[in-house]
Amino acid sequence: MDLGPYAGFIISAYGVATVVVAALVVWVTVDHAAQKRALAELERRGITRRSAQSRPRQVKELAE
């Protein structure tokens, strides 16, 4: 495969893009684990999610 005179630029651009995407995947994975740990700690201490509370009656009627 002949990439011409810009082969170095093309290969380095793909390399940089691959490194950036891989870094973002790692970052999101690590952050997800940290958020799950933080949420588990809050729930362990008895702090619940707002979405876990019962919905107001008016909203329940509209949903049915």
MARBA-3410 file (N, C-alpha, C, O; in Angstrom, 1 decimal):
64
0.8,-1.2,0.0,0.0,0.0,0.0,0.9,1.2,0.0,1.8,1.4,0.8 ~ 0.6,2.1,-0.9,1.4,3.3,-1.0,0.6,4.5,-0.5,-0.4,4.9,-1.1 ~ 1.1,5.1,0.6,0.4,6.3,1.2,1.0,7.6,0.6,0.5,8.7,1.0 ~ 2.0,7.5,-0.2,2.5,8.7,-0.8,3.5,9.4,0.1,3.9,8.9,1.1 ~ 3.7,10.7,-0.2,4.6,11.5,0.6,4.1,11.9,2.0,4.9,12.4,2.8
2.8,11.6,2.2,2.2,12.0,3.5,2.0,10.8,4.4,1.3,10.9,5.4 ~ 2.7,9.8,4.2,2.6,8.5,5.0,2.8,8.8,6.4,2.1,8.3,7.3 ~ 3.8,9.5,6.8,4.2,9.8,8.2,3.0,10.5,8.9,2.7,10.2,10.0 ~ 2.5,11.5,8.2,1.4,12.3,8.8,0.1,11.4,8.9,-0.5,11.4,10.0 ~ -0.2,10.6,7.9,-1.4,9.7,8.0,-1.2,8.7,9.1,-2.2,8.5,9.9
-0.1,8.0,9.2,0.1,7.0,10.2,0.1,7.7,11.6,-0.5,7.1,12.6 ~ 0.7,8.8,11.8,0.7,9.5,13.1,-0.7,10.0,13.5,-1.0,9.9,14.6 ~ -1.4,10.4,12.5,-2.8,10.9,12.8,-3.7,9.7,13.3,-4.4,9.8,14.3 ~ -3.5,8.6,12.6,-4.3,7.4,13.1,-3.8,7.0,14.5,-4.6,6.6,15.3 ~ -2.5,7.0,14.7,-1.9,6.7,16.0,-2.5,7.6,17.1,-2.9,7.1,18.2
-2.4,8.9,16.9,-2.9,9.8,17.9,-4.4,9.6,18.1,-4.8,9.6,19.3 ~ -5.2,9.4,17.1,-6.6,9.2,17.2,-6.9,7.9,18.1,-7.8,7.9,18.9 ~ -6.1,6.9,17.8,-6.3,5.6,18.5,-5.9,5.8,20.0,-6.7,5.3,20.9 ~ -4.9,6.5,20.3,-4.5,6.8,21.7,-5.5,7.6,22.4,-5.9,7.3,23.5 ~ -6.1,8.6,21.7,-7.1,9.5,22.3,-8.3,8.7,22.6,-8.9,8.8,23.7
-8.8,7.9,21.7,-10.0,7.1,21.9,-9.8,6.1,23.0,-10.7,5.9,23.9 ~ -8.6,5.4,23.1,-8.3,4.5,24.1,-8.3,5.2,25.5,-8.8,4.6,26.5 ~ -7.7,6.3,25.5,-7.6,7.1,26.8,-9.0,7.5,27.3,-9.3,7.4,28.5 ~ -9.9,7.9,26.4,-11.3,8.2,26.7,-12.0,7.0,27.3,-12.8,7.1,28.2 ~ -11.8,5.8,26.6,-12.5,4.6,27.1,-12.0,4.2,28.5,-12.8,3.9,29.4
-10.7,4.3,28.7,-10.1,4.1,30.1,-10.7,5.1,31.1,-11.1,4.7,32.2 ~ -10.7,6.3,30.7,-11.2,7.4,31.6,-12.7,7.1,32.0,-13.0,7.2,33.2 ~ -13.5,6.8,31.0,-14.9,6.6,31.3,-15.1,5.3,32.2,-15.9,5.3,33.1 ~ -14.3,4.3,31.9,-14.4,3.0,32.7,-14.0,3.3,34.1,-14.7,2.8,35.0 ~ -12.9,4.0,34.3,-12.4,4.3,35.7,-13.5,5.2,36.4,-13.7,5.0,37.6
-14.0,6.2,35.7,-15.0,7.1,36.3,-16.2,6.3,36.7,-16.8,6.6,37.7 ~ -16.7,5.4,35.8,-17.9,4.6,36.1,-17.7,3.8,37.4,-18.6,3.8,38.2 ~ -16.5,3.2,37.5,-16.3,2.4,38.7,-16.3,3.3,40.0,-16.8,3.0,41.0 ~ -15.7,4.5,39.9,-15.6,5.4,41.0,-17.0,5.9,41.4,-17.4,6.0,42.5 ~ -17.9,6.2,40.4,-19.2,6.6,40.6,-20.1,5.5,41.3,-20.9,5.8,42.2
-19.9,4.3,40.8,-20.6,3.2,41.5,-20.1,3.0,42.9,-21.0,2.8,43.8 ~ -18.8,3.2,43.2,-18.4,3.1,44.6,-19.0,4.2,45.4,-19.4,4.0,46.6 ~ -19.0,5.4,44.9,-19.5,6.6,45.6,-21.0,6.4,45.9,-21.5,6.7,47.0 ~ -21.8,5.9,44.9,-23.2,5.6,45.1,-23.4,4.5,46.1,-24.3,4.7,46.9 ~ -22.7,3.5,46.1,-22.8,2.4,47.0,-22.5,2.9,48.5,-23.2,2.6,49.4
-21.5,3.8,48.6,-21.2,4.4,49.9,-22.4,5.3,50.4,-22.7,5.2,51.6 ~ -23.0,6.1,49.5,-24.1,6.9,49.9,-25.3,6.0,50.3,-25.9,6.3,51.3 ~ -25.6,5.0,49.6,-26.7,4.1,49.9,-26.4,3.4,51.2,-27.3,3.1,52.0 ~ -25.2,3.0,51.4,-24.8,2.3,52.7,-25.1,3.3,53.9,-25.5,2.8,54.9 ~ -24.8,4.6,53.7,-25.1,5.5,54.8,-26.6,5.9,54.9,-26.9,6.7,55.8
-27.4,5.4,54.0,-28.8,5.7,54.1,-29.3,6.8,53.3,-30.5,7.2,53.3 ~ -28.5,7.4,52.4,-28.9,8.4,51.6,-29.5,7.8,50.3,-28.8,7.0,49.6 ~ -30.7,8.1,50.0,-31.4,7.5,48.8,-31.4,8.4,47.7,-31.2,9.6,47.8 ~ -31.8,7.9,46.5,-31.9,8.6,45.3,-33.2,9.3,45.3,-34.2,8.8,45.8 ~ -33.3,10.5,44.7,-34.6,11.2,44.6,-35.5,10.4,43.7,-36.7,10.4,43.9
-35.0,9.7,42.7,-35.9,8.9,41.8,-36.5,7.7,42.6,-37.5,7.1,42.1 ~ -35.9,7.3,43.7,-36.5,6.2,44.5,-37.7,6.7,45.3,-38.4,5.8,45.8 ~ -37.9,8.0,45.5,-39.0,8.4,46.2,-40.3,8.2,45.4,-40.3,8.2,44.2 ~ -41.4,8.2,46.1,-42.7,8.0,45.4,-43.0,9.3,44.7,-42.7,10.4,45.1 ~ -43.6,9.0,43.5,-44.0,10.2,42.7,-45.3,10.8,43.2,-46.1,10.1,43.8
-45.4,12.1,43.0,-46.7,12.7,43.4,-47.9,12.1,42.8,-47.8,11.6,41.7 ~ -49.0,12.2,43.4,-50.2,11.5,42.9,-50.6,12.0,41.5,-51.0,11.2,40.7 ~ -50.5,13.3,41.3,-50.8,13.9,40.0,-50.0,13.2,38.9,-50.6,12.9,37.8 ~ -48.8,13.0,39.1,-47.9,12.4,38.1,-48.3,10.9,37.9,-48.3,10.5,36.7 ~ -48.6,10.3,38.9,-49.0,8.9,38.8,-50.3,8.7,38.0,-50.4,7.8,37.2
-51.3,9.6,38.2,-52.5,9.6,37.4,-52.2,9.8,35.9,-52.8,9.2,35.1 ~ -51.3,10.7,35.6,-51.0,11.0,34.2,-50.3,9.8,33.6,-50.5,9.6,32.4 ~ -49.5,9.1,34.3,-48.8,8.0,33.8,-49.7,6.8,33.5,-49.3,5.9,32.6 ~ -50.8,6.7,34.1,-51.7,5.5,33.9,-52.6,5.6,32.7,-53.4,4.7,32.4
END
